[in-house]
Amino acid sequence: ADRSLPTAVDVVIVGAGFAGMYLLHRFRGMGMSALVFEAGTDVGGTWYWNRYPGARVDVESLSYSYSFDPDLEQEFEWRERYPTQPEILAYARHVADRFDLRRDIVFRTRITAAHWDADDARWTVRTEHENAVTAQYLVMASGCLSASKLPEIPGIDTFKGETHHTAHWPHDGVDFTDKRVGLIGTGSSGVQSIPVIAAQADELTVFQRTPAYSLPARNRALRTAEITDMKANYRAWRQAQKESGFGVPTPTATRSALEVSDAERSAIFEQAWESGSLVNLLTSFNDISTSQEANDTAKRWIHDKIMSIVKDPQTAQDLCPDYPVGTKRPCLDTDYYETYNQDHVHLVNLQREPLIEVTERGIRTAAREYEFDIIVYATGFDAMTGALTNVDIRGRDGVSLKETWQAGPRTYLGLGSAGFPNLFMITGPGSPSVLSNMVVSIEQHVDWVTDAIAHLRAQGLTTMEATPEAQDAWVDHVNEIASHTLYPRANSWYMGANVPGKARVFMPYAAGVGEYRKVCDRVAADGYDGFVLSA
Ligand code: NA7
C-alpha cells in the first residue's frame, strides 16, 4: 500500500480520460479535494489505451475538444481533420500540463471496490494495491468503451505467436513486416487498422462476424484559414454543438428519403459519402433512423458502393451488412474497402465459415486451419456497463450494482442510480454518450454533476440519490425513445448483444444531446427533481 496517499478526500474520481481530467479541474475550482485513480501510466483514457495502427477519432478535431476554457481553445493547434491517436493523446497531455492535473492523479492504480457507509455517509474506495480512501462523493469517469473483451473461442491461450488486443496496444508498436497476420473483428478498430496492417504485413486474413458500414473519412491536414475561422467562431459553434442531436452541428433534414426521386436521393447519399462525415450520412434525410423503408434506400446505396469498389464479387458481397444503416456504430475509414483488392488480404466470413478455435499455429474455422505469426483481436468492449460492473460497487444496505443491473442497467438520466447515494456516472447507460460526440456529452455531465454538488454544499446538504420512481420512469422513457428508432433491430453493443449472457436492452438515450440537456437542466432547475437530497 502507498502510505503517501490521503486516507480521506471530498471526491474520488475513477479514470483520467477526458471526463476525469475535467472533473478534477472543476472540483478544484470549487475548493474541494479530489483524487483521481487511473489504471494507465498517463492521462488520456481511450486515447491512452487504443494505440493500434490507424487509430483516429471519427469526429472532427475542432469539435472533438474541450470548450470550457477559451484560452485552451485558442492555443492548441490541431493538425488534421480527423486526428490520430497520438495527436489526441498529445492534446490530453497538454491539458494535464496546462491545468497541473497530474499531482492529484494516482496512476497505475485500478479501483477494485467502492462501498457506501451509511453511518458516515461516505464511500470507501479500495485499490488493487490495497489502499483505501474514503470520499463523500464517488464519480465513475471510467468510460463507455474501456472494458475490453476477447472473443469467446476456445484455445486463445494456446497460440504460440504474438497476440494483441487493439485496446491494449504496446507503446512501442508492433512490427508486421514479413508477418502472416490474422485479425478478428470488423468494428471501428478493425476497419481503421486493417489497411495500415495490410500495408506492412506479408499476409493479412480478416475474420468477420458482422460487416460494418464504413464511410471514407477524407481525412486531410487542416488549412490555416479554417483553423483561424474556427477559432474566431468557437462560441457560436459550441452552442450549436450543445443544441444538436449528435453533438456535431448539422442542418436538420426536412425531407423523407421516400419523397425524393431516385436520382436526387442518390445525389444526396453521394454528397454524404464524399463529405467524409458520418453525421451527414445519418441525417441526410429525416427518417433514416426511424423508417425501415427509408433506411433500406441508404443500405442499398451503400451496398452498391461496396460492390463497385471491391473487385472479388464474393468478398464484396460478404462485406455488405444486412442490418439497418446506423443501428450499429458506423465507421470512418481510409481505404478500407480498397484494401480487400490486394492479393495478400483475405476476408473470412464467419457466418459461412464459423470460427472453431485458436490453435498453437493460428485459427481454425469449420473449413480449415489458418497459420499466423500474429493474431490481432479487434473484438471490442463490454460497452457502457463493463467498466462499472467490473468494480465491486455496493450502495445502501450492501446492495451490489452488478447484481442490481443483472437484467440491464437502471439509471436516472444516466447520471445516478437508486440505492447508490453520492455515486455519479459520466456518460453512463441511459445517457446519449455513445450516440454523440463524446466530449460534448462529457462536458455536459461534468458540469451537471459538479453543479449538483455545489448546490448540495450551498444548501448545507450532504447526500443525493435518485428515487426508484424517477429511475423507473427514466428507464421507460429511454426504452420508449429507442422503440421509435431502428436501433433495437441490430445485434449491437448498444444492445449488449456482443457479450454472451449480457441483458439485451438498448442502453443509450436516443433523443439526442440537445433534448437530453434540456431534460437535465429542467431537473436541476426544479431542485433536482427525482433525486432525494438530504443532510
Ligand atoms: P466493436 O465495434 O465492438 O467491434 C468488435 C468487432 O469484433 C465486431 O466486428 C464484432 O462482431 C467482433 N467480435 C467480437 N467478438 C467476436 C467473436 N467472439 N467472434 C468473432 N468476432 C467477434 O469494437 P471496436 O473496438 O471496433 O470499436 C468500438 C467503438 O470505438 C466504435 O464503435 C467507435 O465508437 C469507437 P459483432 O459485430 O459483435 O458480430
Residues whose N, C-alpha, C, O or C-beta is under 5 A from the ligand:
A	BS01	NA7	L145 P151 E152 I184 G185 T186 G187 S188 S189 G190 R209 T210 R329 A378 T379 G380 F381 N491 W493 N498
